[in-house]
Structure formats: C-alpha cells, structure tokens
Amino acid sequence: MSDAFANIPTARERAFEILEHGRRRDLASRVIDWILVIVILADVAVTLAQTQPELESSYGADLQLFDRLCVLVFAVEYLARLWVAPEHPLLQRLSAPRARLRFAATPMMVIDALAFVPFLLELLFPGVALIRLTRLVRFLKLARYSPALATIGRVLAAERRALLACVIILAGVMMAAAVFGPGGLRRSSAGAR
C-alpha cells in the first residue's frame, strides 16, 4: 500500500513539474505557459495603449487596473517559482532557503523580479508617464517560453565581456564622430567665440 503512495508527487514536486520541469509533455505545464505568455503580451499591449493620449483619457483607469492584475499574476508566478526551487535537481542538496536564494539569482528569475520594478516606481513617482515605459521590461519574460530567446540570452551572458568591449568602442566612435564629423569642430569653435 505504501508503494502506491510513494509514486504520488507532493504538491511542491507537482508544481515544479508544471512550472519548471514538465514543459512540452505536460498539458498543465503547456496551459500555464500559454496563459503567462498571453498575460505578458496583453500587459505590453496595455502599456503601449497607455502611451496614446486618447486611449489614456478614455480608458486610463481600466488600463491601470489591468496592469495591476498582471502584476498580481507575475507576483504569484514569481513566488510559486521560489517555492518550488528546492525541487530543482541542481539545488536539492541545499537547504530550502539557500536553494531559493540561489534560484532567485538566476538570470530568468532576475528578469522576473525586474518585472516588479515599474510597479514600484509608479508607486514612488505617481503621475510620471515615462515610468510606464519601464513596464516594457516585462517583455523580456518571454525568453522563458521561447527556446530561441533563451539561447540568445545564454549567448549574451557567455559573451558579455566581448559585448561590453564592443559597446565601449561603439560609444567612443560615436563621440569621435560627433566631435570630428561634419560641422562638429565648426560648432564647437563657433561656440568658443
């Protein structure tokens, strides 16, 4: 009798299978993934709609409420992923609190945490319309659901030093072009007169 119960996963194990491990084979995992993708895309669409003055004036309160509901969904997802972290095969040897801390520091969990920053900024600085655009960070959450985007993320992480060097060189070239480009020196020497 006890063997029959030994194969039944605990609630946390099942939640891990749905959120992190099951993916393609598990119907519940696919349904949750699709719901989260739709919520992410809808939230990004609402953010873009709020940049239109006529939509903001007509539906501003409704759009704001929808954004708050999306933040609630993202919060539940984030907390659920933290709850199941001790089930991760690479983290099972750690205590539950340490596994959760280690998991929270992974790139995808950092992106998930960044999804809350716009909400906090809006609470701290109400009425600043530009803060709404920071919500577009939530679009990065789609990387979790797209193997191609996840691959790009891994490549960016692996090549971060080379990419940083390219950004520094590009910034230097752009500054040099601004100074020495057409009219760059003439404008600066005319300003000195």
Residue frames relative to the residue before (quaternion, step in Angstrom):
aa qw qx qy qz dx dy dz
M 1.0000 0.0000 0.0000 0.0000 0.00 0.00 0.00
S 0.6689 0.5011 -0.3089 0.4539 3.57 0.96 -0.82
D 0.5824 0.5770 -0.3748 0.4330 3.63 1.16 -0.51
A 0.6228 0.5426 -0.3437 0.4467 3.59 1.05 -0.69
F 0.7051 0.4463 -0.2625 0.4845 3.57 1.02 -0.77
A 0.5627 0.6217 -0.3826 0.3879 3.59 1.18 -0.46
N 0.6991 0.4721 -0.2710 0.4636 3.59 1.10 -0.62
I 0.5621 0.5852 -0.3932 0.4324 3.58 1.26 -0.15
P 0.3514 -0.7570 0.5027 0.2254 3.60 -0.60 1.07
T 0.5284 -0.5940 0.4947 0.3511 3.54 -1.22 0.54
A 0.6844 -0.4672 0.3491 0.4375 3.58 -1.27 0.23
R 0.6697 0.4943 -0.3091 0.4601 3.60 0.94 -0.83
E 0.6334 0.5211 -0.3314 0.4663 3.60 1.02 -0.77
R 0.6625 0.4923 -0.3037 0.4758 3.59 0.95 -0.86
A 0.6414 0.5076 -0.3284 0.4723 3.59 0.95 -0.79
F 0.6204 0.5275 -0.3409 0.4698 3.60 1.04 -0.71
E 0.6402 0.5235 -0.3264 0.4578 3.58 0.94 -0.87
I 0.6846 0.4838 -0.2858 0.4643 3.57 0.95 -0.86
L 0.7620 0.4113 -0.2155 0.4514 3.58 0.78 -1.03
E 0.8484 0.2224 -0.0634 0.4762 3.56 0.79 -0.97
H 0.8129 0.3574 -0.1435 0.4369 3.54 0.89 -0.88
G 0.6684 0.5652 -0.3133 0.3683 3.58 0.89 -0.91
R 0.0553 0.8591 -0.5080 -0.0291 3.55 0.88 -1.05
R 0.8941 0.0507 -0.0299 0.4441 3.57 -0.71 -1.08
R 0.7153 0.4905 -0.2687 0.4189 3.59 0.96 -0.77
D 0.7282 0.4490 -0.2205 0.4686 3.55 1.07 -0.71
L 0.4520 -0.7037 0.4811 0.2627 3.57 -0.71 1.10
A 0.6486 0.5189 -0.3264 0.4511 3.61 0.91 -0.87
S 0.6404 0.5232 -0.3201 0.4623 3.58 1.00 -0.80
R 0.6625 0.4992 -0.3060 0.4671 3.59 0.94 -0.87
V 0.6468 0.5183 -0.3216 0.4579 3.58 0.97 -0.85
I 0.6605 0.4928 -0.3091 0.4747 3.61 0.87 -0.92
D 0.6392 0.5262 -0.3291 0.4541 3.60 0.92 -0.86
W 0.6864 0.4780 -0.2919 0.4639 3.59 0.85 -0.92
I 0.6190 0.5268 -0.3513 0.4647 3.59 0.99 -0.74
L 0.6812 0.4852 -0.2954 0.4619 3.60 0.87 -0.92
V 0.6260 0.5230 -0.3411 0.4672 3.62 1.00 -0.73
I 0.6575 0.5028 -0.3074 0.4694 3.59 0.94 -0.87
V 0.6459 0.5082 -0.3244 0.4682 3.60 0.96 -0.81
I 0.6422 0.5171 -0.3279 0.4611 3.60 0.95 -0.84
L 0.6922 0.4736 -0.2836 0.4650 3.60 0.81 -0.98
A 0.6410 0.5140 -0.3241 0.4690 3.59 1.02 -0.78
D 0.6517 0.5107 -0.3212 0.4597 3.59 0.97 -0.79
V 0.6381 0.5042 -0.3249 0.4828 3.58 1.00 -0.77
A 0.6425 0.5181 -0.3220 0.4637 3.62 0.98 -0.81
V 0.6417 0.5124 -0.3176 0.4741 3.59 1.00 -0.83
T 0.6292 0.5316 -0.3321 0.4596 3.58 0.98 -0.82
L 0.6705 0.4795 -0.2957 0.4827 3.58 0.93 -0.87
A 0.6310 0.5304 -0.3349 0.4564 3.60 1.02 -0.75
Q 0.6590 0.5209 -0.3187 0.4390 3.60 1.00 -0.73
T 0.5982 0.5528 -0.3781 0.4400 3.60 1.19 -0.22
Q 0.6129 0.5219 -0.3470 0.4812 3.58 1.29 -0.20
P 0.4505 -0.7357 0.4270 0.2711 3.61 -0.46 1.15
E 0.6757 0.4937 -0.3207 0.4438 3.62 0.90 -0.82
L 0.6530 0.4819 -0.3190 0.4896 3.62 1.03 -0.67
E 0.6400 0.5302 -0.3217 0.4537 3.57 0.99 -0.83
S 0.6865 0.4754 -0.3002 0.4612 3.60 0.90 -0.86
S 0.7102 0.4562 -0.2677 0.4646 3.61 1.02 -0.72
Y 0.8344 0.1792 -0.0358 0.5200 3.57 0.88 -0.99
G 0.2429 0.8349 -0.4746 0.1366 3.59 1.25 0.25
A 0.6878 0.4774 -0.2934 0.4614 3.61 0.83 -0.93
D 0.6562 0.5035 -0.3098 0.4690 3.59 0.98 -0.83
L 0.6533 0.5063 -0.3121 0.4684 3.58 0.97 -0.84
Q 0.6381 0.5228 -0.3171 0.4679 3.57 1.04 -0.80
L 0.6416 0.5167 -0.3151 0.4713 3.58 0.99 -0.85
F 0.6460 0.5129 -0.3237 0.4636 3.59 0.94 -0.86
D 0.6372 0.5170 -0.3337 0.4640 3.59 0.97 -0.80
R 0.6499 0.5130 -0.3220 0.4591 3.60 0.94 -0.81
L 0.6334 0.5144 -0.3282 0.4759 3.60 1.04 -0.72
C 0.6282 0.5210 -0.3315 0.4733 3.59 1.04 -0.76
V 0.6345 0.5177 -0.3290 0.4702 3.60 0.97 -0.81
L 0.6256 0.5295 -0.3329 0.4663 3.59 1.03 -0.76
V 0.6422 0.5073 -0.3191 0.4779 3.61 0.97 -0.84
F 0.6623 0.5015 -0.3062 0.4649 3.59 0.93 -0.90
A 0.6396 0.5247 -0.3264 0.4572 3.60 1.04 -0.75
V 0.6486 0.5015 -0.3171 0.4768 3.58 0.95 -0.86
E 0.6420 0.5184 -0.3244 0.4625 3.60 0.95 -0.86
Y 0.6640 0.5159 -0.3049 0.4472 3.59 0.88 -0.97
L 0.6827 0.4807 -0.2847 0.4710 3.57 0.86 -0.96
A 0.6349 0.5201 -0.3324 0.4647 3.60 1.02 -0.73
R 0.6484 0.5038 -0.3203 0.4724 3.59 0.99 -0.80
L 0.6362 0.5046 -0.3315 0.4804 3.61 1.02 -0.70
W 0.6364 0.5447 -0.3264 0.4378 3.58 0.99 -0.84
V 0.7444 0.4074 -0.2311 0.4759 3.60 0.93 -0.86
A 0.3965 0.7606 -0.4540 0.2412 3.63 1.21 -0.18
P 0.6517 0.5189 -0.3533 0.4257 3.69 0.86 -0.71
E 0.6132 0.5527 -0.3484 0.4439 3.62 1.21 -0.29
H 0.5001 0.6565 -0.4329 0.3626 3.59 1.23 -0.30
P 0.5387 -0.6677 0.3978 0.3252 3.62 -0.76 0.99
L 0.6951 0.4714 -0.2866 0.4609 3.61 0.99 -0.72
L 0.7332 0.4120 -0.2211 0.4938 3.58 1.23 -0.34
Q 0.4444 0.7344 -0.4355 0.2712 3.61 1.23 -0.12
R 0.6406 0.5379 -0.3365 0.4326 3.60 1.09 -0.53
L 0.6327 0.5282 -0.3209 0.4666 3.60 1.28 -0.32
S 0.5707 -0.5340 0.4728 0.4070 3.53 -1.27 0.31
A 0.6739 -0.5192 0.3386 0.4021 3.59 -1.18 0.51
P 0.6801 0.4758 -0.3268 0.4520 3.67 0.79 -0.81
R 0.6667 0.4909 -0.3052 0.4705 3.60 0.97 -0.81
A 0.6228 0.5322 -0.3396 0.4622 3.59 1.03 -0.74
R 0.6637 0.5000 -0.3061 0.4646 3.57 0.98 -0.83
L 0.6419 0.5107 -0.3256 0.4702 3.59 0.99 -0.78
R 0.6597 0.5014 -0.3079 0.4675 3.56 0.91 -0.90
F 0.6670 0.5029 -0.2935 0.4649 3.57 0.98 -0.88
A 0.6319 0.5449 -0.3267 0.4439 3.58 1.04 -0.77
A 0.6785 0.4907 -0.2867 0.4654 3.59 1.18 -0.50
T 0.4793 0.6566 -0.4596 0.3578 3.62 1.21 0.01
P 0.6599 -0.5501 0.3263 0.3944 3.61 -1.06 0.64
M 0.6899 0.4764 -0.3088 0.4492 3.62 0.83 -0.85
M 0.6533 0.4911 -0.3241 0.4764 3.59 1.04 -0.67
V 0.5960 0.5375 -0.3642 0.4725 3.59 1.11 -0.57
I 0.6397 0.5037 -0.3231 0.4824 3.59 0.98 -0.82
D 0.6372 0.5179 -0.3292 0.4663 3.58 0.98 -0.81
A 0.6554 0.4964 -0.3128 0.4756 3.60 1.01 -0.76
L 0.6312 0.5399 -0.3323 0.4469 3.59 1.03 -0.75
A 0.5513 0.6161 -0.3927 0.4028 3.58 1.19 -0.41
F 0.6649 0.4985 -0.3018 0.4673 3.61 1.21 -0.43
V 0.5123 0.6795 -0.4115 0.3264 3.59 1.18 -0.48
P 0.6524 0.5059 -0.3502 0.4426 3.67 0.82 -0.78
F 0.6270 0.5356 -0.3333 0.4571 3.58 1.01 -0.80
L 0.6731 0.4882 -0.2938 0.4714 3.59 0.91 -0.91
L 0.6426 0.5168 -0.3243 0.4634 3.59 0.99 -0.81
E 0.6503 0.5108 -0.3187 0.4632 3.58 1.01 -0.78
L 0.6362 0.5069 -0.3348 0.4756 3.59 1.09 -0.61
L 0.6917 0.4798 -0.2718 0.4664 3.58 1.01 -0.83
F 0.7983 0.1597 -0.0520 0.5784 3.57 1.03 -0.84
P 0.0428 -0.8325 0.5519 0.0208 3.61 0.43 1.13
G 0.7841 0.3538 -0.2555 0.4414 3.52 -1.13 0.70
V 0.5805 0.5453 -0.3955 0.4575 3.62 1.23 -0.08
A 0.3419 -0.7978 0.4640 0.1772 3.56 -0.25 1.33
L 0.6257 0.5702 -0.3530 0.3984 3.61 1.00 -0.70
I 0.5693 0.5981 -0.3860 0.4113 3.57 1.15 -0.52
R 0.5647 0.6061 -0.3877 0.4043 3.59 1.11 -0.59
L 0.6343 0.5527 -0.3365 0.4230 3.57 1.02 -0.75
T 0.5679 0.5842 -0.3959 0.4236 3.60 1.17 -0.39
R 0.5165 0.6388 -0.4122 0.3940 3.58 1.26 -0.31
L 0.5622 0.6259 -0.3884 0.3761 3.58 1.15 -0.51
V 0.4604 0.6574 -0.4439 0.3985 3.59 1.30 -0.17
R 0.5895 0.5996 -0.3596 0.4045 3.57 1.11 -0.66
F 0.5341 0.6242 -0.3986 0.4076 3.57 1.20 -0.45
L 0.6066 0.5762 -0.3448 0.4255 3.59 1.13 -0.66
K 0.5297 0.6339 -0.4064 0.3903 3.59 1.21 -0.38
L 0.5590 0.6201 -0.3864 0.3921 3.59 1.18 -0.45
A 0.5171 0.6524 -0.4166 0.3652 3.61 1.18 -0.43
R 0.6019 0.5719 -0.3539 0.4307 3.59 1.11 -0.63
Y 0.7619 0.4002 -0.1887 0.4731 3.58 1.05 -0.75
S 0.7046 0.3901 -0.2590 0.5333 3.59 1.26 -0.07
P 0.4059 -0.7261 0.4942 0.2526 3.60 -0.56 1.08
A 0.6341 0.5326 -0.3402 0.4455 3.60 1.02 -0.73
L 0.6713 0.4773 -0.3013 0.4803 3.60 0.94 -0.85
A 0.6212 0.5321 -0.3430 0.4618 3.59 1.05 -0.69
T 0.6308 0.5225 -0.3272 0.4711 3.57 1.03 -0.76
I 0.6376 0.5132 -0.3258 0.4732 3.58 0.96 -0.83
G 0.6407 0.5306 -0.3187 0.4543 3.59 0.98 -0.81
R 0.6584 0.4961 -0.3091 0.4743 3.59 0.97 -0.85
V 0.6434 0.5111 -0.3231 0.4695 3.60 1.01 -0.80
L 0.6471 0.5119 -0.3230 0.4635 3.61 0.93 -0.84
A 0.6586 0.4993 -0.3117 0.4689 3.58 0.97 -0.82
A 0.6785 0.4959 -0.2943 0.4551 3.59 0.94 -0.86
E 0.7741 0.3291 -0.1629 0.5157 3.59 1.03 -0.77
R 0.2491 0.8225 -0.4888 0.1498 3.59 1.19 0.40
R 0.6471 0.5172 -0.3369 0.4474 3.64 0.96 -0.74
A 0.6692 0.4853 -0.2997 0.4762 3.58 0.90 -0.90
L 0.6554 0.5068 -0.3132 0.4642 3.59 1.00 -0.79
L 0.6273 0.5234 -0.3352 0.4693 3.59 1.02 -0.75
A 0.6323 0.5171 -0.3314 0.4722 3.59 0.99 -0.79
C 0.6458 0.5147 -0.3218 0.4632 3.61 0.98 -0.80
V 0.6422 0.5181 -0.3215 0.4645 3.59 0.99 -0.83
I 0.6525 0.5075 -0.3153 0.4661 3.60 0.96 -0.84
I 0.6559 0.4938 -0.3104 0.4791 3.59 0.93 -0.85
L 0.6493 0.5153 -0.3167 0.4610 3.60 0.93 -0.87
A 0.6469 0.5071 -0.3199 0.4711 3.60 0.95 -0.83
G 0.6474 0.5137 -0.3198 0.4635 3.59 0.99 -0.78
V 0.6528 0.5036 -0.3100 0.4735 3.58 0.95 -0.84
M 0.6547 0.5075 -0.3169 0.4620 3.60 0.97 -0.83
M 0.6519 0.4930 -0.3242 0.4764 3.61 0.98 -0.76
A 0.6442 0.5078 -0.3240 0.4715 3.60 0.96 -0.81
A 0.6497 0.5086 -0.3197 0.4659 3.60 0.97 -0.81
A 0.6458 0.5144 -0.3258 0.4607 3.59 1.02 -0.72
V 0.6988 0.4585 -0.2742 0.4755 3.58 1.00 -0.79
F 0.8082 0.2978 -0.1302 0.4911 3.58 0.79 -1.03
G 0.4931 0.6766 -0.4246 0.3446 3.60 1.24 -0.09
P 0.7655 -0.3543 0.2527 0.4739 3.58 -1.31 -0.05
G 0.8487 0.1027 -0.1194 0.5049 3.52 -0.67 1.14
G 0.4592 0.7072 -0.4434 0.3038 3.61 1.23 -0.13
L 0.7237 0.4052 -0.2402 0.5043 3.58 0.81 -0.99
R 0.6251 0.5419 -0.3503 0.4392 3.60 1.01 -0.73
R 0.6524 0.5077 -0.3199 0.4629 3.58 0.98 -0.82
S 0.6932 0.4650 -0.2987 0.4627 3.58 0.89 -0.86
S 0.6715 0.4661 -0.3211 0.4782 3.64 1.00 -0.66
A 0.6158 0.5253 -0.3539 0.4687 3.61 1.12 -0.57
G 0.6472 0.5191 -0.3159 0.4602 3.57 1.04 -0.69
A 0.6450 0.5365 -0.3232 0.4379 3.58 1.16 -0.58
R 0.5905 0.6078 -0.3625 0.3880 3.60 1.19 -0.45
